[in-house]
Amino acid sequence: MPELVVPDCHVPALCVHHPFKKPHGNSHLRRHAATQTDNALLRGVRALGERAAAELEERLCALSRITLSPSRIGDIVRAALVLNRLWK
């Protein structure tokens, strides 16, 4: 699987993976089975990341409508984090 490595970075976790596409104009060609598997795994990881980002955006939007003192908002955020851990 190809990787774009961050310059001067030797940590494999910081590498960016990207899916392979079919060549243009060659609709009759199939990708290799390993490439298809890699693409499926990347789609699954991307879906999890997009879902997490959407949930975070939704929660921040809900918190932006609250007009309470900062200490009270902290209590609400702590309760939301507890509920979030129970939910997952």
N, C-alpha and C positions, 0 to 999 in steps of 0.2 A: 504494500500500500504506500503510495507516495506521500511525502510529508514536506510541509513548508516549515522549516526550523527557524525559530527566532534567532537573529544573529547573536553570536557570543553566548548562546544558551546551550547548555549540555544536559538539560533536564528533558527526558522524553515526554513527560506529561504536558509540556508546553508546546508540543508540536500540533500543527493543524492538519487534519486529514480532509480530503475532499473526494467526492464520488467521481467515477469515470463515466463519461458519456460515450454513446456510440459515435463512430465517425459520421460526418454529414454525407448524405448521398449514398450510404451503404446500408439501407434498411434491411437487406437480406442477411447481413452479418450479425452474429450473436456475440455477446460478450462472453468471456471465459467464465466458468462456474465460480471460480474463486473471486473474480471481480464482482459478479452478481451478489455473492455472499457478503463481500466487503461493503457494497453499496447498501444492502439491506440492513447491515449493522449500523452504518452511518445514519440511515434514515431513522432507525429506532432511537439512537442517541439524540439526534436533532429534534425529534418529536418530544422527547422528555425535556430538553432544554427550552423549547418553545412553550411548552405547557407551564413550566416553572416561571418563565418570564411573564406569561399572561396572568398567572395567579398573583405574582408580585405586583404587577401593574394594577390589577383589580383591587388588591388590598390597599395600595397606596392611594388610589383614587377614593376609596371609601374613607380612609383616614384624613384625606384633605378636606372633607366636608365637616369634620368635627371641630367645634369651636369651644374648647375647654382649656383649662390651664395646662401648661406643659407637664406638670407632675401627674395630672389625671390622665393625659394622653399616654404617658409612660405605662401606667397601670393597664390601660386598655391594650396597648401593644404587647405587654407581657402576657396578658390573658389570651390574646390572639395567638401568640407563639405557642402557648401550652396547648390550646385547642388544635392548632395546626399539627403539632407533634402527635396528638392523640388521633387525629383524622388520618394521618399517613401511617 
